Amino acid sequence: MCGRFAFHTPRSRVAARYFDSRLPVGDVHAQYNVTPGIQITSVLATPDDPASFAFSYWGFRPPWAKEDEPTPINIRAEKAATSPYFRSSFAHRRCLIPANGWYEWRKTESGNQPYYITLQDPDRDEVVFFAGLWEPTGEG
């Protein structure tokens, strides 16, 4: 499962290419080693806008969970709808996470070797989208 990814395409280009939106969405600096716990770009569907660009923190904790509860970064698709930890968000708060690629690791004799997985023609600035769930945190 992916634990690191890269996102360097300007958000305005993603909005125009994939969501036919010319509204300003606030471009950000390129990130080539996105790690859990930092702010990432997410695309939320709201009643007013089918593609609202937002910032989210990578890691999930429902509002009712205690501070010492886990903050998972991935979930198996077959558990998302039924797990009490994710069920409400799966039903009501889904999002997309744009990425240009992600890293997978292979164990070798000299340690772990990262491999960058991306589209066949990465020069075109096209992105893939990860499925995501979100919860409001009260921190924006």
C-alpha positions as CSV (number, residue, x, y, z in Angstrom):
1,M,0.0,0.0,0.0
2,C,1.2,3.5,-0.9
3,G,2.8,5.4,2.0
4,R,4.4,8.2,-0.1
5,F,3.3,10.0,-3.3
6,A,4.1,13.0,-5.4
7,F,1.9,15.8,-6.7
8,H,3.5,18.5,-8.8
9,T,0.8,19.5,-11.4
10,P,-0.6,22.9,-10.7
11,R,-4.1,22.6,-9.1
12,S,-5.5,25.1,-11.7
13,R,-4.4,22.7,-14.5
14,V,-6.1,19.8,-12.7
15,A,-9.3,21.9,-12.2
16,A,-9.4,22.8,-15.9
17,R,-8.4,19.5,-17.4
18,Y,-10.5,17.1,-15.2
19,F,-13.3,19.3,-13.8
20,D,-13.8,21.9,-16.6
21,S,-13.3,24.6,-14.0
22,R,-11.6,27.9,-14.7
23,L,-12.1,29.2,-11.2
24,P,-8.9,30.0,-9.2
25,V,-8.1,27.1,-6.9
26,G,-4.8,28.3,-5.4
27,D,-1.8,26.6,-6.9
28,V,0.7,25.2,-4.5
29,H,4.4,24.2,-4.5
30,A,5.3,20.9,-6.1
31,Q,5.6,18.0,-3.6
32,Y,7.7,15.1,-4.6
33,N,7.7,13.2,-1.3
34,V,4.3,13.6,0.3
35,T,4.3,11.8,3.7
36,P,1.5,11.0,6.1
37,G,0.5,13.8,8.5
38,I,1.1,16.7,6.1
39,Q,-1.4,18.9,4.3
40,I,-2.4,17.6,0.9
41,T,-4.7,18.7,-1.9
42,S,-8.1,17.1,-2.0
43,V,-11.1,17.5,-4.2
44,L,-14.5,17.5,-2.4
45,A,-18.0,17.3,-3.9
46,T,-20.3,19.8,-2.2
47,P,-23.9,20.7,-2.9
48,D,-22.7,24.0,-4.4
49,D,-19.7,22.7,-6.3
50,P,-19.0,19.2,-7.7
51,A,-15.2,19.9,-7.5
52,S,-14.2,22.0,-4.6
53,F,-10.4,22.1,-4.0
54,A,-9.4,22.0,-0.4
55,F,-6.5,21.2,1.9
56,S,-6.6,18.1,4.1
57,Y,-4.2,16.4,6.4
58,W,-3.2,12.9,5.3
59,G,-4.3,10.6,8.0
60,F,-7.8,9.7,9.2
61,R,-9.5,10.0,12.7
62,P,-13.2,10.4,13.2
63,P,-14.3,13.2,15.6
64,W,-15.4,10.7,18.2
65,A,-12.1,8.9,18.3
66,K,-9.7,9.5,21.2
67,E,-6.3,11.1,20.7
68,D,-4.5,7.9,21.1
69,E,-6.6,6.1,18.5
70,P,-4.8,5.2,15.2
71,T,-4.6,7.6,12.3
72,P,-4.6,5.3,9.3
73,I,-3.5,6.5,5.9
74,N,-5.0,3.6,3.9
75,I,-8.0,1.4,4.2
76,R,-9.0,-1.7,2.3
77,A,-11.9,-1.0,-0.1
78,E,-13.9,-4.0,1.2
79,K,-13.9,-2.6,4.8
80,A,-14.6,1.1,4.1
81,A,-18.4,0.8,4.1
82,T,-18.7,-1.5,7.1
83,S,-16.0,-0.5,9.5
84,P,-17.3,1.7,12.4
85,Y,-14.2,3.8,12.0
86,F,-14.9,4.8,8.4
87,R,-18.6,4.0,7.8
88,S,-20.0,7.5,8.2
89,S,-17.4,9.1,6.1
90,F,-17.8,6.5,3.4
91,A,-21.5,7.2,3.2
92,H,-21.2,11.1,3.4
93,R,-17.7,12.5,2.9
94,R,-15.8,11.1,0.0
95,C,-13.1,12.9,-1.9
96,L,-10.4,12.5,-4.5
97,I,-6.7,13.0,-3.9
98,P,-4.7,14.0,-7.1
99,A,-1.2,12.6,-7.5
100,N,1.3,12.3,-10.3
101,G,2.6,9.0,-8.9
102,W,3.4,7.0,-5.8
103,Y,6.2,5.0,-4.3
104,E,6.3,1.3,-3.7
105,W,9.1,-0.4,-1.9
106,R,11.0,-3.6,-2.6
107,K,13.2,-5.3,0.0
108,T,16.7,-5.9,-1.3
109,E,19.8,-7.3,0.2
110,S,21.1,-3.7,0.8
111,G,17.8,-2.4,2.2
112,N,14.5,-1.1,0.9
113,Q,14.5,0.2,-2.7
114,P,11.8,2.8,-3.6
115,Y,10.2,2.5,-7.1
116,Y,8.2,5.4,-8.4
117,I,4.9,4.4,-10.2
118,T,3.5,6.9,-12.6
119,L,1.6,7.2,-15.8
120,Q,3.3,6.1,-19.0
121,D,3.8,9.7,-20.2
122,P,4.5,11.8,-17.1
123,D,5.6,14.8,-19.1
124,R,2.0,15.6,-19.9
125,D,1.3,16.6,-16.2
126,E,-1.6,14.2,-16.1
127,V,-2.7,12.9,-12.7
128,V,-4.2,9.8,-11.1
129,F,-6.8,10.2,-8.4
130,F,-6.8,8.2,-5.1
131,A,-10.2,7.7,-3.5
132,G,-10.3,9.4,-0.1
133,L,-12.5,9.8,2.9
134,W,-12.6,13.0,5.1
135,E,-13.9,14.3,8.4
136,P,-14.0,17.9,9.5
137,T,-11.4,18.6,12.2
138,G,-12.4,22.0,13.4
139,E,-9.0,23.2,12.2
140,G,-10.3,24.2,8.8
